[in-house]
Amino acid sequence: AYRRQRQMCIRDSSDTFNRWEAGQNCLSALIFSGIEKIQQQAPLPELSSQLIEAFRHVLQQPLDDLAYQSLLLSLPAKAYLAEQMHVIDIDALYQAHRHIKRGLAHALKDLWLANYQTYHQTDAGMMAQDIAQRSFKNLCLDYLMTLDKPPLITLCTQQFSGAQNMTDQIAALGQLSHLDSAQNTAYFNTFYQQWKDEDLVIDKWFTLQACSEKAGTLDGVKQLLEHPDFDIKTPNRVRSLIGAFASANPLHFNAADGSGYTFIADSIITLDAINPQVAARLANSLSRWKKFDPSRQQLIKQQLTRIQTHSPLSNDVLEIVTRSLKS
């Protein structure tokens, strides 16, 4: 059920938790309202002046605690919002969420940019204040990048190229991952060459590409299966690419044509012969089929049935798949 919008917003309470919770509830209600409009094929409304002014107030009066300020200005996570929906409409959720974020980015562009420039530091300080500054600065960049404007993309690429700490470099690369491949391939190649001897960092490199929202992401993931540094016998590498696509990219995993489900089912069958425990964990990504619309339910059940009837099949995977089909 949709949460009821509360009267308080992000600037109206002196209690820090209540202020954050009120803002999240307000934003959630707006996003759910947008989802309803999309499902009714009605135009999405412009953002209310009250919402814009609430965000303006926070951006114009930086708090002593920038980490808390980042939380105040962050939209509710899409995964959290999906859990509140009786039937998950993933396409409408992404569209409504992006509408709110882009509207706030457009209305307050100068303030997002000014705060980014104020708190953009290239050093790698590890004090709490340094970490909070990076968090807030990268949130500002996140909003600005929704505008898809060349000068702002340049801002992001400059952060990537000039980064002296992993947080800033990863944050910039994560933003670039959503752009067309022609715009981001060089940066992913540069990052790989810089960190190719660090397994944990390359795991992150695979994950960023698996979680991209750009068109053609699934094709890119399939290509990465052939990358010299991908080994399907290595559990961490499987989790960083195939697992990340299934668990952290609901947009493309739940593609309306079922291609994401087919890819994961193929991967489960392949992995089952190598590491049944890893395959079983991956099979859990197909277990919540009842949360989706009838078309996607049917597509997921088809893949679960295909896995179930595959022979040979480990008991680990068979148990997960059978329980999922019965649930």
Disulfide bonds with the S-S distance in Angstrom:
none
